[in-house]
Amino acid sequence: MSVKQVKQTKINENPTLLKLAETIAIRAKQSGFSDVFFTKNKKAFSAVSGFFGISQLQTALLCIMLNMSFRRSTIDLEMIADYIDIDPISAATYIPELEFMLNKKLLRRQSSEPGRRRRARNLNSLEYIVPKEILDALSKNEKLQAEEEKEVDQYELLSRIRRVFEDYYDSECSYSEYQSGIKRLLLENNALPFVKELNSYNFTEFDKILFLFLCTEILDNEESIDLPKALRFLLPEVRKQMQIRKEFILGRHALLLSGLVTSIEDRFRSDQFITLTEKGQEMIYGDDQELYPSKTPKKKSPDILIASEIPQKSLYFSHDEQEGIDFLADVLKPENHHQLVTRLEEAGMRTGVSVLLYGSPGTGKTESVYQLARKTGRDIRMVSISQTKNKYFGESERLIKKIFDDYRKMVEKSEVAPILLFNEADGVLSTRKNIGSSSVDQTENAIQNIILQEMEDLKGIMIATTNLTKNLDKAFERRFLYKIRFEKPQPEIRRRIWTDKIPGLAEEYALRLANRFDFSGGQIENISRKCLMKKVLYNQFPCIEELERYCNEEEMTKPRETRKIGFSWGEKAV
C-alpha cells in the first residue's frame, strides 16, 4: 500500500460506520491479521465491533468479505487467505468465527455444489455471502432489527425442521450437522404436545427423522413420499437403506407398527410410497384438522368417487328396469341397509349386497350406479379390470386380493359403506376355462376364484356391470343377489331421452327421431354433445341435414335419404 493510499484511508473526525468498515477492509489487505494491524485500527474496530456485537477478529473478517462482495457473489476460504496474505490452512482456523457470524445472521452460507449427493464436506465447498442488510445497516447507522420471536407450535417447529432438511439438500450442512440440528430443535421444544407424543413411541433417532421428513412433505401439499428416494437423501449408508426398506416391505418397521404411517405399494416396481395415516395427520393438525381439507382429502385417489361430487343426471328406463333400480335404491339407503344387515346377521345369513347390471352397451348401467351412489350418499371405489392384470406370475392374484382387502378397510372406517364397482367386468365374469389350458387362462381362473370367495365373505356392497348376455359363469350368477337386465330403450323412452338431451327439440320431431333410429341412451348423448359443440364453436345449432348425418355416423351405416323433418329449438321451427 502506498503512502498516498494510507493517507486517504485515515479516519476522519466523524467517520461513518461504512467508512470505518472500508478502512478496516483496506488496511487488512496483505496484513496477515498481525497484532500491529489490530492495534493501529483500534478505534475503527471499537466502533464497528460494538455496533454488531462481535469480536475484532470477526469484525475484520466481516469487513473484508463485505469489500470483496462488490466483485464476488460468494467468498470462500481461499479468497480470504489470498486477501490477507496467509496460507489457506491458516484461514481454516477462522471457520468457528464465520460460524458464529452465520448464527447471528451477519453471513449466509451457500454451497458450490447445491443438491448433489452427500459427500464428505470439503473446505473449498464453504462459500459465504454478506447479506445486503449489513451494507444498509452500516450506511444508515441503524442496527439490524432482531427477528421477532415466533410462538413455536407444531407448524412452526416443522417449518424450522424443513429448513434444516433444505440446508442439508443444498450442502449447507453436513450429515451429522443436520441430524444434530433436528435433535436440538426437538430438545428445545420438548414441551410441545407434538414432540411429547413423538417421544412416547419407541423410535430410533432416524425413525423420528424419517417421520418428520414425511410430516414436512405432507404440510407442503404432498400426499406421500417415495421411500427409496427419501432414504437415499436422508441416509448415506446403503446397507441401512436396504434394511429399512425391507422392514417396510415386511410390515415390521416401527413407523408402520405405531399406526402413524402406512405404505402404498407401487404395482410395477418394488419401490414403495409412504404416507401418514389419519392418526398421523391428527398428530400434526390436532384440533385444526378440519381447517386443512386439502391435506386430508376424502378423495384419496382417482379410483374414489365421492358421492357428493357426482352430478345429478336424468335417466330413462322401462317400467321393469326402473322398478328394479328403485328397489335397489331403497335397499342402499343407509337407514334401510343398516336394518337389513342387522336382521340378516340375526338370521345367520350373509350380509353383503352384490348386484349385477348387465345388457347392451350405452343403456345406462354405469350411470345408474353413479346416481344410486349420489342418492344414497355412498362413495364409489372404482375397479378397472386392467388393475388386476400383471405379467408376473402370481402378481395378478395378489392385486385382486389387495383390492378386496383395501375395500374392507374402507368399510371399517366409513360410517356409510362405499360401493365397490367392477365396471365393464366382462373379463372376469365369463365362463371359467378348462383345466390344462394356458397359463393366462389359469391366471384368469385364479382371479375368478378369488372374486367368488370374496363375494361369499363380502361385508358391504359390490356392483358389477357387464355387456355379457350369454356366457356369464354360473358360479357368479348364483352369487349376485340382485340382477337387473338393461335393454335398449323402446321408442317412447328414446323420445324422452331425445327431448332431455336436446332442450327445445319439438316433441313430434323427437318422436320421429326415436322411431327412425334404434339408439341407446349413450348414442343419443353422443349426438347431443356434437350439437352442443357446434353451438359453442359457431353459435348456431346444426341444421336438419347435419343432425341426420350425426345419426348416420353414430349408426355407422351408409347415409339414408335425407328427410326434412324440422324441429323447434324453443323459439321457432327450423
N, C-alpha and C positions, 0 to 999 in steps of 0.2 A: 504494500500500500504506500502510495506517495505521500509526501508531507502535505501537499495540497489537499489530497483526499482526507487526511486526518483532520486538517483544519476545518474542512467542510462538514465534518461529522461531529464537531464539538457541540456539546449540549448547550442550548440556549438557556437564557434565564428562566423562561417559562415554556419549556417544550411540551408539545402534546404527547400523549401516550404513544400514538402511532409513530411519532418522530423518535421517541426513546426506543421503541421496538426496532426501528430501522437502524438506529445507531448500534444497538447490540448485535444485529444481524451483520452489519458491515464490518464491525470490529472483530466479530467471531471468525470471519473468513481467514483460513490458514493459521488460526490461533492455536490450534491443538487443545483448546479449552484449558489453557495454562492458568496457574494461580494469578499471574500478572493480569491476564485478561479480565478475570472476575474482580480483581482489586481495583483496576482502573475504571471500571464501569459500575462501581458500587451504587452510585446514585440512580442510574438508569434501571439497574436490577431491582433496587428497592421499590421504585415506583411501579414497574410492570409486574413483578412477582407478587407485590402486595395487592395489586388490582385483581389478579387471577387467583390468589391464594395458593401459589405453588412455589417450589424452591428455585434458587438461582439457576441450577443446572437445567431444571425443567423449563425455566423461562428462556434460557439460551437456546435450547432445542426448539421450542415453540417459535421463537423469533426467526431463526434461520430457516425453518420449514415454511413459515409464512412468506419469507422473502423468496424462497425457491418456488413457491406455489404459483408465482406470476409467470413462470416459464415452464413448469412441470405440472401435469394434472395430479400425479401422485409422487410421493417421495419414499425411497427405500433406504435401508441402512448404508448401502454402498454410496449413495449420493451424499448422505450426511457425513460419512467418513471422508470423502473427497473434499467436501466443503471446508471442513475444519482441519483437514490435513492430518488424519490419523489412519491407522490400519483398520480395515473392516472388522477384524476380530475385536478390536478395542471398542468400535461403535456398538457391538453387540452387548456390551455392558450397560448400554443406555436403555435396553428393552424394558426393564422394570419402570423406568421414568416415563417412557412412552405409554406403557400400560396404565400407569396412574392417570396420565392426561386423557387416555381413552375413557376411563371410568368417569372422569369429570366432564366428559363431552367436549373437551378442548380439541380433540383429534377424532378422526374417524379412520377406520381401517378398511382397506379394500384389497382383495386378493388379485394377483396377476393371473390366476387360473380359476375363475369362478365356475362352480358347478361341476368340476371334474371329479373323477374317482378319488376317494380319500387316500392320501399317501402321507408319509411322514412329513411334518412341516419343515420346509427349507427356510433358511434365513432370508434368502432373496425373494421369498414369496410374501414377506411382510412389507406391505405398502400402506402409506398413510396419506390422509387428506386433511388439510386445515379447513374447517368449515368457514363459510363466508361470514357467519355471525361473529367470529373472532375479529376479523377486519372491521366490521361495523362497530363492535364494542370499543375497539381502540380509537377509531375515528371520532366517535361521538362521546368518548369518555363515559360510557354507560355500562355498568356491569351487566353480565349475562343474566337474563331472567331465569331463575330456577324453575324447572318444570313443576307445575302444581301436582302434588302427590295425589294420585288417584286412589279412590277406595277400592281395595282389592276384593273382588268376588271371584267366583269360578270362571267367569268370562274374561276378566282382566288377567287372571293367572294364566289361563290357556293362551291368551294373546301374547303374554310375555314368553311363555314356553315356545310358542310358534316362532318368535323372533330368534330364539336360540337355535331352533332347527334351521331357520333360514341362514343364520350366520354360519352354521356348520356346512350347509349346502354350498355357500359361497366361499368356503375355505377360510372364513374369518376366525374360526376357532377350530381347535383340533378335536379328535375323537374324545380324548379324556376331558378336555375343557367343556365340550357340550354336555357330556354326562354329568360332570360336577356342577355345571350351571343349572341343569334341571333339578338335580338333587338339592342344591342350595335354595332354589325357588320353592320347592316342596317343604323344606325345613322352615323357611321364613314364614310360610303360610300354613303351618300345620294345624292352626285353629279353625281353618275353613272346613265346613261340613263335607265339601267335596274331597278335600285331602284326607280328612279323618276316615271317610268311607273307603277311599283308595287304600289307605294304610291298614284297614281292617282285614284286607284279603292277604292271603299268604303268597304274595307276588315277589318275584325277584326284582332287582333294580331294573333289569332290562324289560321284564314284563310290564312294569309301570311305564317305562319309556315308550314301548310299543302301543300301549293303551292310550297314552297321552298324545302320541302322534296321530292315532286314529281319531281321537276327540278333536284335535285341531283341524283335521281334514273335514270332519263332519260339520264343524262350525263354519268352514269355508265352502259350504254348499256341496261337498262331495257326498255321494251316497255310500261309498265303500272305498277301500284301498286295495291295491294289488299287493298281496302279501309278499311274494318273492322280491318285487321291486323295493318294497319298503324295507325288507330285511337287508338287501344289498346296500341301501342307503344308510341304515342305522347301525349295521353290524359288519365290521370288516372281515371277520373270520368266517370263511366259507363253511367250515365244519359245523359251527354253531348255527349258521343259517339253515343248513340242511336238517339239523337236529330239531329245530323249532318247526320247520315245515312238516316234518314227519309227525310231530306231536299234534299239529293241526289236522293233518290228513286222517290220523287215527282217532281224532276227537279227544285227545288226552291233555291238551295244553291247558294251563291254569286259567287263562282268559276265557276259554270255552266252558270250562267246568264252573267258573264263577257265575255264568249266566249273563255277563256283561257284553260278551262278544259272540257273534255267530259267523260261521264261514259260509261262503257262497261258491260252490264249485263251478268252474268253467267246463262246459261239456266237451270241448275239443282239445283241452290241454290238461296237464297235471297241475297247472297253476291254480291258485285259489284267491278269491277275494274275501275280505272280512269286513264286517260292518257291526255297528252297535245294535244290540237288542233293545226292546222297549225299556228294559231295566237299565241298560247302559245310558240310554237317552235321558231317562228320568234322573240319573245321577248328575248329568250335566245341567239340565234345564230346571230340575226341581219343580217349584210351583209355577215357573214361567213356561212350562212345556206347551201350553195351549197358545202361547204367543208366537210359536215357531211352526206353523203348519207346513211350511216348505221344508223344514228339517226332518219332520216326521210325517211324511205324506202317507195318506191311506193307500194311495195307488203306488205300490212298491215296484211294479214292473209293467211293461207293455202288455203282459198276459192278464192283467187285472182290469176289469171294467167296473167302475164304481156305479152303483145303481142310480144315485142322484145325478150323475153326469150323462145318463142315457137320454137322448132327446125323445120326446113323445112322437109317435108315428101312428097314423091310422092304417089299419089292416082290414081286409075284407075277405070273408070266408063263407063257405056253405054252412047250412044250419048244423050239420053234424060236426064239422070241424070247429065251428065257434062254440058249440056245446062242450066239446072236449077241452078246448082251451080255457073256457070259463070255469069248468070244474077243476082243472089243474091250478088255475089262479087261486081258487078258494082253498085248495089243499096247501098251497105255498104261503098263504097269508100267515105271518108269524104266530098270531094267536091261535089259529086253527092247527097249524103244523105242530106247535108245542103240545096241544091237547091230543092230537093223533099219535105223536111219539109216545106220550105217557101211556095211552091206552094200549098201544102195541107192545110196549115193554111189559105191562102188566099181564098181557096175554101170552108172553113168551115168544113174540114174533119179531122178525127183523124190522128195524125202524127206518132203514134207508129208503129213499124215494128215487126210483130210477125210471126215466122216461125216454121213449124213442119217438122222434118225429121223423117220418120218412115220406118220400114221394118225389114228384118231379122237381127238377131244378127251378128256382125262381118263384116258388109258391109260398114263400114267407116263413120257412121253418126257422131259420136263424133269427130273423127279426122278431118272430113270436117269442123266442127265448129272451131277447133283449127287453121286450115290452113286459113280459112276465116278471123279469128281474126288477124293472123300474117300478111296477105296480106293487110288488111285494117287498121292496126295499132290500133286495138281496144282490150283493156284488157277484160278479161272474169271474171264475178262474178259467180262462180260455186254454184249451189244449189243442195244439196243432199236431196232427199225426206225424209231421216231419220231426217234431221234437223227440219222438220215440225211436227214431231210426239212427243207427250209428254203425259204421263199418266194422268196428272192433268186436270180437267175439264176447258175448255176454254183456256188452255195454247197453244195448237196446233194452234188455230186460231190466237192467239197473235203472235206466232212465224212466221207464214206465212205472216202476215201483216207487221211485222218488216222487213222481207226480202225485201219487195217491198219499204218500207219507206227508208231503207238503200240504196237501188238501186237508188231511186230518188235523194238522196243526192249525190251519186257518179256522176250521170248525171249532176247535177247542178255544181259540182266542176270540171268536166272534159271538156277539150276542144273538145275531141273526145269521144262521148258517148260509154261506155263499153257495152258488150253483157251480158245479164242476161241469163244464161244457166241452164235450168232444164234438167239434164241428166238422162236418164232412168226414164222418168216421167210416166211410166205405171200406177203407183198407184194413180195418181191424174187426169189422163185424161180419165179413163174408165167411163162407163155409171154410172150416179148417182143412189143411192139406193132409194127404195120406202120409202115414209113417214111411220113412225111407226116401222121402222127397229131398230136394236140395237143401243146403244149409240155410238159404234165405227163407225157404218155406218153413223150416224148423224154427227159425227165429220168430217168424210171424205167429206160428202156433204157440210158441212160448209166451209171446206178448199177449195173445188172446187168453191163454190160461190164467195169466196174472190178472188181467182185467176181470175175467169171470169170477175169480176168487175174491177180488176186491169188491165186486158188486155184491157178493154174498155177505161180506163184512161191512158194507157201507153204512156209515152214520152221517147222513147229510143228504144232499140232492145231486143226482147225476143226470144230465140230459145229453143225449146223443142225437145228432142229425145225420141223415144219410139219404142218398138218392136211390139206394137199393130197393128193389121191389120183389125180387125173386130169390136171390141167393143169400139171404140172411141166415146165419148159423142158428140151428135150433136151440143150442145152449143159450145164446143171447136172447132169443125170442122168449124163452121161459123166464129169464131173469129181469126183463124190463116189466115193471109193474104196470105202467101205462104206455100204450102205443097209439099214436094218432097219425092217421094217413092224410097227406095233403095232396089233393087232386088239382089239376089245372082248373082255373076258375071257369064257371059257366058264363054265358053271355051277360046275364044280369049283373053278376059280380064284376065282370070285366067292365061293364058300363060304369059302375060305381067307382072303379079304380081310375078309369079314364077321366071322369069328372073331378076326382080328388087330385090327380096328378097334374092336370092342366086346368087350373081355375079359369072360368069363363067359357069353357067349351060347352056349347049348347047340348042339352040332353039328347035331342034327336040325333045329333051327329055323333055323340059319344056312343049311342046305341048302335049306329051303323058301323062305326069302327069296331065295336065289340063283336058284332055279328060277322064281320068280314075277316078279322084277324084273330086266330086262336092263340092269343098271347097269355103268358103268365104275368103275374104282377111285376116281376123283375124286368121282363121285357118292356112292359108299358112304362115303367120308371125310366128305363134307358132312353126311350123316345122323348119322354117329358124333359129329361136332362138336356137332350140336344136342342129342344125348343128354347129352354131357358138360356143355354149358351149362346144361341143366335140372338136372343133378346139382349143379353148383356153386351155382346160384341158389336151388334149393328143397330140396336134399339128398334128392332122390328121382329114380329112373330113370323114363323115360316108360313108360306102360302100352302094351299091345299096340295099342290103337286109335291112340294118338299116334304110335307107330313107323310104323304103316302110313300114317298121314296124312303123316308126313315123307316116306315113299317116294312117295306120290302127288304131293305138292308138288314133289318133285325130278323126277318124271316129267312134271309139268305137264299132267296129264290129269285127267278127272273122277274123283273118288274111286271106287274099286271097292267092291264089297260087302265089309265087314269080316269077316275070318275069324279066329277066336280060335286062334292057333297056340301061344301060350305059349312062354316060354323062361326059362332059368335064368341068373341073374347070379352064378353061382359058389356060391350058398347054397341057394336053393330055386326051384322053378318059380313063375312069376308067372301 
